């Protein structure tokens, strides 16, 4: 039995959905950022699978760029979490409602 | 045969680790589950002949980014938060939305069964993901985006230091 491209895309869809679920139900801001990383990983997996199927290396270049942007996003996001924690002493997104109303 | 076994093994562990990240009570164990998930995805990259991306995945994601997450988690020393205590309909709406997204994605993957290209034999494409092949394209055709990504990382580093240092409000 040969491993098909579909299986990689299906696995990527499942991992992406778990990431979306984490963003929706978690209350800890750091865990929400981690769920976003999981979603980015799922998309990277489908990009690499498609790049392999097409025999073209461009998809892997895109994965490289996505990883660089994800690193920047994690650094900025965690800096924001630290800044918010310093002011409100919590990372619960239900408590962080500075812009509400 | 070995490729099939490897794919199913790594896929099962990856999904289990992702679910473990979702279910774990302690944020630090959530981060450790996510690291396991990223190692599995690196293994899947190896089964796809993307050696360079697999190594970068372990170095950057499992190494740098997740260490940053663990560092912040342990620095803040958070008390455990209840998962979702808000109105129960929000949780229900989240699950409905997620099922909808999964159904859409599965529908697209299932509908494209006949039209997708084959995986191509791995022996033929063994050099596709090698560092040489990637560098040849990255430093010629994608030279300008490469410079922009470098500038982005510099700006992000400076911004992170500024935000974490200064006192808002």
Interface residues (C-beta under 8 A of the other chain):
Chain A: X1 X2 X3 X4 X5 X6 X7 X8 X9 X10 X11 X13 X14 X15 X16 X17 X18 X19 X20 X21 X22 X24 X25 X26 X27 X28 X30 X31 X33 X34 X35 X37 X38 X41 X44 X45 X48 X49 X51 X52 X53 X54 X55 X56 X57 X58 X60 X61 X63 X64 X65 X67 X68 X69 X70 X71 X72 X73 X74 X75 X76 X78 X79 X80 X81 X82 X83 X85 X86 X87 X91 X92 X94
Chain B: X1 X3 X4 X7 X11 X14 X15 X18 X19 X21 X22 X27 X30 X31 X34 X37 X38 X41 X44 X45 X47 X48 X49 X50 X52 X53 X56 X57 X60 X61 X64 X65 X68 X69 X72 X73 X75 X76 X78 X81 X82 X83 X84 X85 X86 X91 X94 X95 X97 X98 X101 X102 X105 X106 X109 X110 X112 X113 X116 X117 X118 X119 X120 X124 X125 X128 X129 X133 X134 X137 X138 X142 X145 X149 X152 X153 X155 X156 X157 X159 X160 X161 X163 X164 X166 X167 X168 X169
